[in-house]
Amino acid sequence: MDLRDYQKDAIDAVLKNEHQFGKQLVVMPTGAGKTICFSALAQHKLPTRTLVLADKEKLVEQACEKIEQSIGMYAGREQAQHKADLDNAIVVSSVQTMINRLGKWPKNHFDTVVVDEAHHCVADMWQEVLAHFDDHAKVVGFTATPFRSDKRELGSYFEEVSYEIGLKTLIDDGWLCPIKLKALPTRIDLNNVPTVAGDFHAGKLHDTLTPLLRDIALQIKQHAGGRKTLVFVPLIATSKAFVEICKDIGLKAHHVSSAEKDKRTLLKYFSSCDGELMSNAMILTEGYDNPKISCVVNLRPTKSTTLYCQMVGRGTRIAANKDDLLVLDFLWDHQRHNLVRPANIFTENPEVARIMTERSFGGEETDMAELERDAVEERHRTLEERIREDRKSVV
């Protein structure tokens, strides 16, 4: 297996630090190949055993497949009707299954525990499972979230961020595709949408969006330009209604949800076809790899930078005949809310993010990296002017 340089650096950093830190965190954006990294790490740790913990069925299945593809080893699957063997060198399990089967696995059975999508691990269920193993095993978490607030929370469990690489670096180095941003004029008022469990109420979002879906579909048809487009919406009902509207205006569109019997067939078709649109009610934020996606539309506004990164990250992988990822951003009216916008995935500085967002309203398709550089320069100029004015007032 040929690893990219940064993937080798990540594994080297973990191995170097494991004698000092029992709980390490690796930060890589979506599309950077986290599964490839922890597969190589598990191979390096042979003949000792490795447990990979994931949050969803799809992530468990995907991890098993990629482990076999990348290092040629069978991974035992501990999930629902699947039961791994005690002699499997690598076991992949959902945390929901493992918490009910801890008695099967001795506390010292695994020397390494890998936590996939580690931003989930501060939850009580995760902590119970990890506590069963982590007195003996080294724990390595992999996450795509690069943001300070998330890392503070993860710092309650992990002892060290052993390796970190950012979205901009991987774009500059050609491992992820450039991101273009286009602001669209449809105004969506969120001021009467309440917050539940820290984020916008999905049902009220549905009510707010429904009268605007036709206008939104027309905007996508005009600006997505035949791109393979992935749309995130708040509810299954929203997705079904939106897809019917898209079909009515001449777009080739599909709805997918966990309830669809032909979900796998539909996603396989969407991976192979050219263009077309797929709408989903937040089931494709994790564990869905389709490098051909070249347009992402978020109609599920969120206060979570992690969630927003996961949605945009579905389109950042490189692919043949794909030059960039287009993010279509609507004019969310949110005076009372702290809403995550595309700028927030490029910078933690709120002033730079504000300038980037304001500059994107010009109606032109804009490269996000260029937008961020211009915003940083504008902020520096503003600060310098303020310093000069302050000096004049003192004199």
Phi, psi and chi 1 to 4 in degrees:
 res  aa     phi    psi   chi1   chi2   chi3   chi4
   1 MET       -  125.0  174.6  179.0   55.0      -
   2 ASP   -91.5  115.9  -66.6  -32.6      -      -
   3 LEU   -92.0  148.1  -64.4  174.4      -      -
   4 ARG   -70.2  157.1  -62.3  170.3 -179.7  176.5
   5 ASP   -56.2  -43.1  -71.5  -17.5      -      -
   6 TYR   -70.3  -28.9   66.5   85.9      -      -
   7 GLN   -68.2  -40.7  -66.6  169.4  -23.6      -
   8 LYS   -61.6  -42.3  -65.7  176.1 -175.9  176.7
   9 ASP   -62.0  -38.5  -68.4  -18.0      -      -
  10 ALA   -64.2  -46.5      -      -      -      -
  11 ILE   -65.1  -42.6  -65.8  169.2      -      -
  12 ASP   -59.9  -40.5  -71.0  -14.7      -      -
  13 ALA   -65.2  -41.0      -      -      -      -
  14 VAL   -64.2  -45.9  168.1      -      -      -
  15 LEU   -65.5  -36.6  -64.9  173.7      -      -
  16 LYS   -66.0  -36.7  177.2 -177.6  177.1 -178.6
  17 ASN   -93.8   -6.6  -70.8  -26.2      -      -
  18 GLU   -67.9  -21.8   66.8  178.7   -1.2      -
  19 HIS   -77.3  -21.4  -59.9  -64.9      -      -
  20 GLN   -99.4  -33.5 -176.0  177.1   -0.6      -
  21 PHE  -124.3  128.0  -58.6  107.1      -      -
  22 GLY   -84.7  -17.8      -      -      -      -
  23 LYS  -133.8  102.5  -57.1  177.1 -179.3   69.3
  24 GLN  -111.5  153.3  -58.3 -178.8   65.7      -
  25 LEU  -122.9  135.5 -172.7   65.2      -      -
  26 VAL  -116.2  127.5  174.7      -      -      -
  27 VAL  -112.5  117.1  178.5      -      -      -
  28 MET  -141.1  140.2  -68.6  179.2  170.8      -
  29 PRO   -69.2  160.7   23.0  -31.8      -      -
  30 THR   -54.3  133.2  -60.5      -      -      -
  31 GLY    96.6   -5.5      -      -      -      -
  32 ALA   -81.6  -12.2      -      -      -      -
  33 GLY    93.2   47.0      -      -      -      -
  34 LYS   -63.0  -39.8  -65.0 -174.7  -65.8  -63.4
  35 THR   -64.4  -39.2  -50.5      -      -      -
  36 ILE   -60.5  -41.1  -62.3  -64.4      -      -
  37 CYS   -64.1  -49.8  -88.5      -      -      -
  38 PHE   -75.3  -20.3   64.6   66.5      -      -
  39 SER   -65.1  -45.7  -61.3      -      -      -
  40 ALA   -65.3  -35.8      -      -      -      -
  41 LEU   -64.1  -44.8  177.7   64.1      -      -
  42 ALA   -61.6  -39.0      -      -      -      -
  43 GLN   -64.2  -41.7 -175.9  179.9   37.6      -
  44 HIS   -64.4  -31.3 -174.9   90.0      -      -
  45 LYS   -82.4   -6.8  -59.2  -71.5  -78.0 -173.5
  46 LEU   -56.6  145.9  -68.0  171.9      -      -
  47 PRO   -87.9    6.6   33.6  -36.6      -      -
  48 THR   -71.7  162.1   63.4      -      -      -
  49 ARG   -94.7  148.8  -58.4 -175.8 -173.6   94.0
  50 THR  -126.2  135.2  -64.2      -      -      -
  51 LEU  -109.0  130.3  169.4   65.5      -      -
  52 VAL  -108.4  120.1  177.7      -      -      -
  53 LEU  -103.6  131.9  -73.5  173.5      -      -
  54 ALA  -131.4  167.9      -      -      -      -
  55 ASP   -96.0  -26.0 -174.7   55.2      -      -
  56 LYS  -131.9  157.5  -64.1  179.4  179.8  177.4
  57 GLU   -55.7  -44.8  176.0 -174.6   -7.0      -
  58 LYS   -62.1  -38.4  178.7   63.6  178.0  176.0
  59 LEU   -68.3  -35.5  -67.3  176.1      -      -
  60 VAL   -65.7  -48.7  173.0      -      -      -
  61 GLU   -60.4  -44.4 -179.7 -177.7   -5.8      -
  62 GLN   -64.4  -41.5  178.5  178.5  -73.4      -
  63 ALA   -63.4  -42.9      -      -      -      -
  64 CYS   -60.1  -43.9  -70.9      -      -      -
  65 GLU   -64.6  -45.2  -69.3  173.7   -5.5      -
  66 LYS   -72.1  -32.1  -73.2 -161.4  173.0 -178.2
  67 ILE   -61.7  -45.4  -72.1  168.8      -      -
  68 GLU   -67.1  -40.3 -173.0  163.7    2.8      -
  69 GLN   -66.5  -39.6  -69.8  168.9    4.2      -
  70 SER   -86.9  -37.0   59.6      -      -      -
  71 ILE  -121.2    2.0   63.3  174.2      -      -
  72 GLY    69.9   24.6      -      -      -      -
  73 MET  -115.9  142.5  -72.0 -169.9   61.8      -
  74 TYR   -79.6  131.9  171.5   79.6      -      -
  75 ALA  -107.2  127.9      -      -      -      -
  76 GLY   -67.5  138.0      -      -      -      -
  77 ARG  -108.4  118.2 -176.8  174.4  175.9 -179.3
  78 GLU  -110.2   94.0 -172.3   76.3   11.5      -
  79 GLN  -166.9  128.4 -178.3 -168.1   40.1      -
  80 ALA    49.6 -120.3      -      -      -      -
  81 GLN   -77.0  -12.0   74.6  -85.6   19.1      -
  82 HIS   -81.7  137.3  -58.6  -79.5      -      -
  83 LYS  -133.1  120.9  -67.6  179.5  172.4   61.2
  84 ALA   -79.1  159.8      -      -      -      -
  85 ASP   -93.2  152.3  -65.1  -31.2      -      -
  86 LEU   -65.5  -21.8  -71.3  172.4      -      -
  87 ASP   -93.5    3.6   59.5   -5.0      -      -
  88 ASN   -65.7  128.9  -72.1  140.1      -      -
  89 ALA   -68.9  -31.5      -      -      -      -
  90 ILE  -127.4  130.0  -56.2  173.4      -      -
  91 VAL  -123.7  134.0  172.7      -      -      -
  92 VAL  -115.8  129.8 -176.2      -      -      -
  93 SER  -141.6  149.0  174.8      -      -      -
  94 SER   -78.3  147.2   67.5      -      -      -
  95 VAL   -66.9  -29.7   69.6      -      -      -
  96 GLN   -65.3  -36.6  -66.0   87.6  -11.5      -
  97 THR   -76.8  -45.2  -64.6      -      -      -
  98 MET   -61.1  -34.5 -175.2   57.2   74.9      -
  99 ILE   -64.6  -24.6 -161.9  168.4      -      -
 100 ASN   -92.8   -4.4  -65.9  -47.0      -      -
 101 ARG  -127.2   22.1  -60.1 -178.7 -172.9  173.8
 102 LEU   -60.6  -30.3  -72.3  175.4      -      -
 103 GLY   -63.5  -23.0      -      -      -      -
 104 LYS   -72.3  -27.8  170.3 -178.4  174.4  179.2
 105 TRP  -111.9  114.3  -58.2   97.2      -      -
 106 PRO   -57.7  148.3  -23.0   33.2      -      -
 107 LYS   -61.0  -27.7  -68.1 -172.3  175.0 -175.5
 108 ASN  -101.4   18.5   63.7   -9.5      -      -
 109 HIS   -70.9  -38.0 -172.1   77.3      -      -
 110 PHE  -107.7  138.1  -62.0  103.5      -      -
 111 ASP   -89.8  -22.4  -76.5   78.2      -      -
 112 THR  -135.4  133.7  -54.3      -      -      -
 113 VAL  -118.0  120.9  174.0      -      -      -
 114 VAL   -98.7  129.8  169.0      -      -      -
 115 VAL  -107.0  107.3 -178.1      -      -      -
 116 ASP   -81.6  141.9 -168.8   13.4      -      -
 117 GLU    51.8   61.5  -56.5  -70.4   -5.0      -
 118 ALA   -66.8  -12.2      -      -      -      -
 119 HIS   -64.8  -13.5   49.2  -83.8      -      -
 120 HIS   -81.3  -16.3  -66.0  -61.3      -      -
 121 CYS   -73.2  -10.0   83.6      -      -      -
 122 VAL   -79.4   -8.5  -66.9      -      -      -
 123 ALA   -67.9  153.5      -      -      -      -
 124 ASP   -58.6  -42.3  -68.6  -16.2      -      -
 125 MET   -61.4  -44.8 -176.3 -174.0  -60.3      -
 126 TRP   -62.0  -44.1  -79.5   85.1      -      -
 127 GLN   -63.7  -35.1  -73.5  -63.0  -59.1      -
 128 GLU   -65.8  -43.3 -176.6  175.6  -18.0      -
 129 VAL   -66.5  -46.5  172.8      -      -      -
 130 LEU   -62.6  -38.2  -71.3  169.5      -      -
 131 ALA   -62.3  -27.0      -      -      -      -
 132 HIS   -66.4  -32.4 -177.6   78.5      -      -
 133 PHE  -109.9  -25.7  -62.9  109.2      -      -
 134 ASP   -77.6   -7.2   64.1    9.6      -      -
 135 ASP   -68.6  -28.0  -80.4  -13.2      -      -
 136 HIS  -105.0  -43.0  173.5   78.5      -      -
 137 ALA   -86.7  150.6      -      -      -      -
 138 LYS   -80.3  136.2  -57.9  -69.9 -174.4 -179.2
 139 VAL  -110.9  130.0  179.6      -      -      -
 140 VAL  -126.3  116.7 -175.6      -      -      -
 141 GLY   -98.9  142.1      -      -      -      -
 142 PHE  -120.3  128.6  -73.4   78.6      -      -
 143 THR  -145.0  153.3 -178.2      -      -      -
 144 ALA   -95.4   -6.1      -      -      -      -
 145 THR   -82.2  118.2  173.4      -      -      -
 146 PRO  -102.5   19.5   34.4  -29.6      -      -
 147 PHE  -103.1  145.1  -59.4   97.4      -      -
 148 ARG   -58.2  -43.7 -168.9  175.7  -64.5  119.2
 149 SER   -63.9  -39.5   58.7      -      -      -
 150 ASP   -67.4  -40.8  -60.9  -57.9      -      -
 151 LYS   -67.7  -31.5  -77.4 -169.1  -72.0 -172.1
 152 ARG   -62.1  -43.0  -85.4 -159.2  -58.0  -92.1
 153 GLU   -66.6  -44.1 -173.7  175.5    5.4      -
 154 LEU   -65.5  -25.6  -71.0  172.5      -      -
 155 GLY   -65.2  -13.1      -      -      -      -
 156 SER   -71.5  -16.2   64.6      -      -      -
 157 TYR  -118.9  -52.4  179.2   76.4      -      -
 158 PHE   -78.1  144.6  -68.5  101.5      -      -
 159 GLU   -92.5  -24.4  -58.9  165.0   -4.1      -
 160 GLU  -155.5  135.3  178.1   73.3    0.9      -
 161 VAL   -86.7   99.3  178.7      -      -      -
 162 SER   -79.1  -27.2  -70.7      -      -      -
 163 TYR  -151.9  140.0 -175.2   81.2      -      -
 164 GLU  -147.8  131.9 -179.0  172.4    2.9      -
 165 ILE  -137.9  141.6 -167.9  165.4      -      -
 166 GLY  -101.0  166.8      -      -      -      -
 167 LEU   -59.1  -46.7  177.1   65.1      -      -
 168 LYS   -62.2  -39.8  -70.9 -174.7  -70.2 -176.1
 169 THR   -62.2  -44.7  -60.0      -      -      -
 170 LEU   -70.2  -30.0  -67.8 -177.1      -      -
 171 ILE   -69.0  -46.8  -69.4  173.6      -      -
 172 ASP   -61.2  -34.8  -70.3  -17.3      -      -
 173 ASP   -85.6   -1.5  -69.5  -13.0      -      -
 174 GLY    85.2   11.2      -      -      -      -
 175 TRP   -88.9  -22.9  -64.9  116.9      -      -
 176 LEU  -126.8  157.3  -64.3  177.7      -      -
 177 CYS   -85.9  152.7   70.1      -      -      -
 178 PRO   -59.3  152.7  -20.4   31.6      -      -
 179 ILE  -112.8  125.4  -58.4  175.0      -      -
 180 LYS  -104.2  145.2  -60.3  -70.0 -178.1   65.0
 181 LEU  -122.0  135.3  173.4   64.7      -      -
 182 LYS  -134.9  120.8 -170.9  172.9 -177.8   63.2
 183 ALA   -85.1  136.0      -      -      -      -
 184 LEU  -112.7  151.1  -60.7  179.5      -      -
 185 PRO   -79.5   -6.5   26.7  -34.0      -      -
 186 THR   -65.5  120.4  -58.1      -      -      -
 187 ARG   -93.9  127.2 -175.2  171.0  -67.9  -82.0
 188 ILE  -119.8  113.8  -54.6  171.2      -      -
 189 ASP   -85.6  115.0 -170.3   -8.2      -      -
 190 LEU  -102.7    3.0  -61.8  177.0      -      -
 191 ASN   -67.0  -20.8  -71.7  -58.5      -      -
 192 ASN  -104.6   11.0  -66.5  -40.6      -      -
 193 VAL   -92.2  118.0  177.6      -      -      -
 194 PRO   -75.7  167.9   27.5  -33.4      -      -
 195 THR  -103.3  133.7  -63.2      -      -      -
 196 VAL  -130.8  126.5  177.4      -      -      -
 197 ALA    54.3   37.1      -      -      -      -
 198 GLY    87.4   -0.5      -      -      -      -
 199 ASP  -142.6  172.2 -145.6  -18.5      -      -
 200 PHE   -62.7  142.1  -64.4  106.8      -      -
 201 HIS   -67.5  118.6 -173.3  -76.0      -      -
 202 ALA   -62.6  -40.4      -      -      -      -
 203 GLY   -63.7  -41.8      -      -      -      -
 204 LYS   -70.0  -32.1  -65.2  -62.0 -177.0 -178.0
 205 LEU   -63.0  -42.1  -77.1  174.5      -      -
 206 HIS   -58.0  -46.9  169.0   79.9      -      -
 207 ASP   -62.0  -38.4  -64.7  -19.9      -      -
 208 THR   -70.0  -39.7  -60.1      -      -      -
 209 LEU   -77.6  -34.0  -75.3  169.8      -      -
 210 THR   -51.1  -46.9  -63.4      -      -      -
 211 PRO   -66.7  -14.9  -16.3   30.5      -      -
 212 LEU  -103.4   -2.8  -57.2  171.2      -      -
 213 LEU   -62.1  -37.6  -70.5  178.8      -      -
 214 ARG   -66.1  -44.0 -174.8  173.3 -176.0   84.7
 215 ASP   -62.7  -41.0 -176.6   50.7      -      -
 216 ILE   -62.6  -43.7  -70.1  169.4      -      -
 217 ALA   -62.1  -40.8      -      -      -      -
 218 LEU   -64.2  -38.1  -72.1  168.0      -      -
 219 GLN   -64.6  -42.4  -65.6  -78.9  -15.1      -
 220 ILE   -64.4  -43.4  -67.3  172.9      -      -
 221 LYS   -59.4  -39.2 -178.2  178.5 -178.9 -179.3
 222 GLN   -72.0  -39.7  178.2 -177.5  -10.2      -
 223 HIS  -104.5  -21.7  -63.0  -74.0      -      -
 224 ALA   -76.6  -23.6      -      -      -      -
 225 GLY    56.1   45.8      -      -      -      -
 226 GLY    79.2    7.3      -      -      -      -
 227 ARG   -71.4  153.6  -69.5  172.2  178.8 -101.1
 228 LYS   -73.8  116.1 -173.8 -176.4  -68.8  -67.3
 229 THR  -117.5  131.5  -59.0      -      -      -
 230 LEU  -112.3  126.2 -175.8   62.0      -      -
 231 VAL  -117.6  131.5 -178.7      -      -      -
 232 PHE  -106.6  129.8  -67.1   93.2      -      -
 233 VAL  -130.8  167.2  -62.0      -      -      -
 234 PRO   -76.5  -35.9   21.0  -30.9      -      -
 235 LEU  -132.7  159.2  -65.2  176.9      -      -
 236 ILE   -59.5  -39.5  -70.4  175.7      -      -
 237 ALA   -61.5  -38.6      -      -      -      -
 238 THR   -63.2  -44.5  -34.3      -      -      -
 239 SER   -63.3  -46.6 -177.7      -      -      -
 240 LYS   -61.5  -44.3  -71.2 -179.0  175.5  178.8
 241 ALA   -65.1  -40.7      -      -      -      -
 242 PHE   -65.4  -42.2 -178.3   63.7      -      -
 243 VAL   -64.6  -40.1  164.4      -      -      -
 244 GLU   -62.6  -39.2  -70.3  -53.6  -49.7      -
 245 ILE   -65.6  -42.9  -69.4  170.2      -      -
 246 CYS   -59.3  -45.3  -73.5      -      -      -
 247 LYS   -62.1  -38.3  -69.3  178.0  178.7  177.6
 248 ASP   -63.7  -30.0 -173.3   55.5      -      -
 249 ILE   -97.3    7.6   65.4  169.7      -      -
 250 GLY    99.6   11.1      -      -      -      -
 251 LEU   -90.2  143.0  -75.5  173.3      -      -
 252 LYS   -82.7  106.8  -69.0 -176.9  177.7  180.0
 253 ALA  -133.5  152.2      -      -      -      -
 254 HIS  -138.9  150.2  -47.5  -86.4      -      -
 255 HIS  -112.0  138.9  154.7   74.9      -      -
 256 VAL  -134.5  141.1   66.1      -      -      -
 257 SER  -149.3  169.5   76.3      -      -      -
 258 SER   -67.0  -17.0   55.6      -      -      -
 259 ALA   -84.9  -11.4      -      -      -      -
 260 GLU   -76.4  128.1  -55.3  -61.4  -44.1      -
 261 LYS   -66.3  -31.7  -67.6 -177.8  179.4  178.9
 262 ASP  -100.3   28.9   60.8  -14.8      -      -
 263 LYS   -56.3  -47.3  179.0 -178.4   69.7  172.2
 264 ARG   -63.5  -43.6  -68.2  176.8 -178.2  -88.7
 265 THR   -63.1  -42.0  -58.3      -      -      -
 266 LEU   -65.4  -44.0 -176.4   55.6      -      -
 267 LEU   -67.7  -35.7  -69.7  175.9      -      -
 268 LYS   -64.3  -42.2 -175.4  176.2 -179.2  179.5
 269 TYR   -63.1  -44.4  164.5   75.7      -      -
 270 PHE   -64.2  -30.1 -172.0   60.5      -      -
 271 SER   -69.7  -30.5  -65.8      -      -      -
 272 SER   -96.6  -23.2   60.8      -      -      -
 273 CYS   -79.0  165.1   69.5      -      -      -
 274 ASP   -95.9  143.9  -66.4  -34.4      -      -
 275 GLY    60.6 -148.0      -      -      -      -
 276 GLU    74.2  167.8  -53.4 -158.5    6.9      -
 277 LEU  -128.8  138.2  178.1  148.5      -      -
 278 MET  -123.1  125.7  178.3   72.1   75.2      -
 279 SER  -108.6  138.8  174.8      -      -      -
 280 ASN  -146.4  151.6   78.9  103.2      -      -
 281 ALA   -96.0   63.5      -      -      -      -
 282 MET    71.2   22.6  -51.8  -55.4  -67.5      -
 283 ILE   -93.3   -9.3   69.7  162.5      -      -
 284 LEU  -108.3   21.2  -59.2 -179.1      -      -
 285 THR   -75.2  -27.7   54.5      -      -      -
 286 GLU  -130.4  143.1  -66.2  178.8  -16.8      -
 287 GLY    74.9   16.3      -      -      -      -
 288 TYR  -117.2  114.1  177.7   56.6      -      -
 289 ASP  -111.6  114.4  -65.1  -13.5      -      -
 290 ASN  -144.4   87.9 -175.2  -15.5      -      -
 291 PRO   -59.0  -20.9  -24.3   35.1      -      -
 292 LYS   -74.0  -13.8  -69.8 -175.9  177.8 -179.6
 293 ILE   -59.9  123.0  -68.4  168.8      -      -
 294 SER  -125.3    8.3   60.9      -      -      -
 295 CYS  -147.8  131.5 -179.7      -      -      -
 296 VAL  -122.6  132.2  169.4      -      -      -
 297 VAL  -123.3  118.9 -178.4      -      -      -
 298 ASN  -100.5  105.0  176.4   24.9      -      -
 299 LEU  -105.0   19.4  -63.3  178.4      -      -
 300 ARG  -122.4   78.2 -157.9  -64.4  179.9 -154.7
 301 PRO   -57.0  149.1   23.1  -33.7      -      -
 302 THR  -145.6  156.3  179.7      -      -      -
 303 LYS   -97.4   -0.4  -59.4 -179.8 -177.8 -176.0
 304 SER   -98.6  114.6  167.8      -      -      -
 305 THR   -64.7  -35.5  -48.6      -      -      -
 306 THR   -59.0  -50.0  -61.1      -      -      -
 307 LEU   -62.7  -41.2  179.1   57.3      -      -
 308 TYR   -63.4  -42.5 -166.1   90.7      -      -
 309 CYS   -60.7  -39.1  -82.5      -      -      -
 310 GLN   -64.3  -39.2  -71.5  171.6  -30.2      -
 311 MET   -66.8  -50.9  -71.3 -172.2  -80.3      -
 312 VAL   -63.9  -35.8  172.5      -      -      -
 313 GLY   -63.2  -17.6      -      -      -      -
 314 ARG   -64.6  -16.9  -55.2  -84.9   67.8   87.0
 315 GLY  -115.9    8.5      -      -      -      -
 316 THR   -89.6   -8.3   53.8      -      -      -
 317 ARG   -69.5  149.8  -72.1  174.7  172.7   83.7
 318 ILE   -84.1  152.4   55.6  176.7      -      -
 319 ALA  -155.7  160.2      -      -      -      -
 320 ALA   -60.4  138.6      -      -      -      -
 321 ASN    62.4   22.2  -56.8  -45.4      -      -
 322 LYS  -117.6  117.6  175.6 -179.4  172.8 -178.5
 323 ASP   -91.9  -32.6  -63.8  -37.5      -      -
 324 ASP  -164.0  174.5   51.7   45.7      -      -
 325 LEU  -110.1  128.0  166.7   67.8      -      -
 326 LEU   -98.9  123.6  175.8   63.3      -      -
 327 VAL  -105.4  118.0  175.5      -      -      -
 328 LEU   -93.3  124.2  -63.6 -179.7      -      -
 329 ASP  -121.5  124.6 -173.5   37.8      -      -
 330 PHE   -91.2  166.0  -68.8   88.6      -      -
 331 LEU   -84.0   83.6  -64.5  179.5      -      -
 332 TRP   -74.3  125.0  -56.6   98.3      -      -
 333 ASP   -94.3  111.1 -173.4   -5.3      -      -
 334 HIS  -145.0   57.8   54.8   97.0      -      -
 335 GLN   -61.6  -30.3  -64.6  173.6    7.6      -
 336 ARG   -97.8    0.4  -63.4 -168.2  -59.7  107.5
 337 HIS  -123.6  151.0  -62.0  -59.7      -      -
 338 ASN   -95.7   90.8 -177.5   23.8      -      -
 339 LEU   -95.8  135.0  173.9   69.5      -      -
 340 VAL   -77.0  129.8  177.5      -      -      -
 341 ARG  -118.0  168.9  -57.5  -61.8  -66.2  -89.9
 342 PRO   -53.8  -35.1  -29.1   36.1      -      -
 343 ALA   -59.5  -30.2      -      -      -      -
 344 ASN   -68.8  -15.8  -62.2  112.6      -      -
 345 ILE   -86.1   -8.3   70.3  173.6      -      -
 346 PHE  -105.0  -19.0 -101.3   71.0      -      -
 347 THR  -151.1  145.7  178.6      -      -      -
 348 GLU   -91.9  -10.7  -69.7 -172.0   58.9      -
 349 ASN   -78.0  116.1 -173.2  -61.3      -      -
 350 PRO   -64.1  -31.6   19.6  -29.6      -      -
 351 GLU   -70.8  -41.9 -179.1   63.4   13.4      -
 352 VAL   -63.3  -41.6  172.7      -      -      -
 353 ALA   -61.7  -40.2      -      -      -      -
 354 ARG   -63.3  -44.2 -178.4 -169.0   63.3   79.0
 355 ILE   -64.8  -42.9  -64.5  170.1      -      -
 356 MET   -59.4  -44.8  -70.6  176.8   68.6      -
 357 THR   -63.8  -44.1  -59.6      -      -      -
 358 GLU   -63.4  -41.0  -70.8  178.6   -6.5      -
 359 ARG   -67.3  -27.8  -78.9  174.3  169.2 -101.5
 360 SER   -74.0  -12.7   70.8      -      -      -
 361 PHE   -78.6    4.1  -70.7  153.8      -      -
 362 GLY   -71.6  -10.9      -      -      -      -
 363 GLY    92.4   -6.5      -      -      -      -
 364 GLU   -92.7  153.1  -60.0  -63.7  -36.9      -
 365 GLU   -75.6  123.1 -168.1  174.7  -62.8      -
 366 THR  -124.9  137.2  -49.5      -      -      -
 367 ASP   -72.0  127.7 -176.3  -86.7      -      -
 368 MET   -63.7  -37.8  -72.8  -72.8  -73.6      -
 369 ALA   -65.6  -42.3      -      -      -      -
 370 GLU   -65.3  -39.6  -66.7  177.4    5.1      -
 371 LEU   -61.6  -41.1 -167.1   63.7      -      -
 372 GLU   -68.0  -41.4 -167.4 -104.6   -5.6      -
 373 ARG   -63.4  -43.1  -73.9 -166.4  -67.6  -91.4
 374 ASP   -64.0  -38.2  -68.5  -16.1      -      -
 375 ALA   -67.2  -39.9      -      -      -      -
 376 VAL   -63.0  -44.0  169.5      -      -      -
 377 GLU   -62.2  -42.0  -69.8  176.9    3.7      -
 378 GLU   -64.0  -40.4  179.9  176.1  -31.0      -
 379 ARG   -64.0  -41.7  180.0  172.8  179.2  -90.0
 380 HIS   -62.2  -43.0  -73.9  165.5      -      -
 381 ARG   -61.7  -42.1  -74.2 -164.8  -58.2  -90.0
 382 THR   -63.5  -41.7  -58.4      -      -      -
 383 LEU   -65.6  -41.1  -70.7  173.5      -      -
 384 GLU   -64.2  -41.7  -70.2  169.8   -3.3      -
 385 GLU   -63.7  -38.6  -69.6  170.9    2.6      -
 386 ARG   -66.1  -41.1 -170.4  176.5  -57.3  162.1
 387 ILE   -63.5  -42.6  -69.0  170.0      -      -
 388 ARG   -62.8  -41.4  -75.4 -164.3  -65.4  -90.3
 389 GLU   -65.0  -38.5  -69.0  -60.6  -41.1      -
 390 ASP   -65.0  -38.2  -70.8  -15.9      -      -
 391 ARG   -65.8  -39.2  -74.2  173.3  177.4  170.1
 392 LYS   -63.4  -40.9  -72.6  179.7 -177.2  177.9
 393 SER   -65.8  -32.2   64.4      -      -      -
 394 VAL   -69.9  -41.7  170.4      -      -      -
 395 VAL   -66.6      -  174.3      -      -      -
